[in-house]
Amino acid sequence: MVIKVFIASQSGSTAIKKKQQDVLGFLEANKIDFKELDIAANEDNRKWMRENVPGEKRPQNGIPLPPQIFNDELYCGDFEAFFNAKEDNGVYAFLGLDPPPGSKEAHQAAIIQNGEVPENDKADVIKLEVFFLFFFVLLYLII
């Protein structure tokens, strides 16, 4: 599986350049293998990207702007979807990749898959429950 990031090397938009740098920087920093495909220098890349972004994911004008992200032929999303996945610690799921062991995303995936809190996190859950109990008792006494 190869992550493909369609970018425009010659864009007049600083917003597009910044978004592209954010995506590429994240992938590099996390050692995720990817291929950078330039739509400004290669008409075939531009044509392929435009044809393979699903219709419901296209902007109102119908022309998807870079960066657009694919896992091989599978569309992952645009910058906004990437940003949301990053904020939710779900980039690996967004990219269709297995998260690295020990990562926050792998931890969250284990909880979702098993429906249980892992043993090493139960103490944290108990501390949180005690905190909220104390908070509500204190609030009740104040009112």
Disulfide bonds with the S-S distance in Angstrom:
none
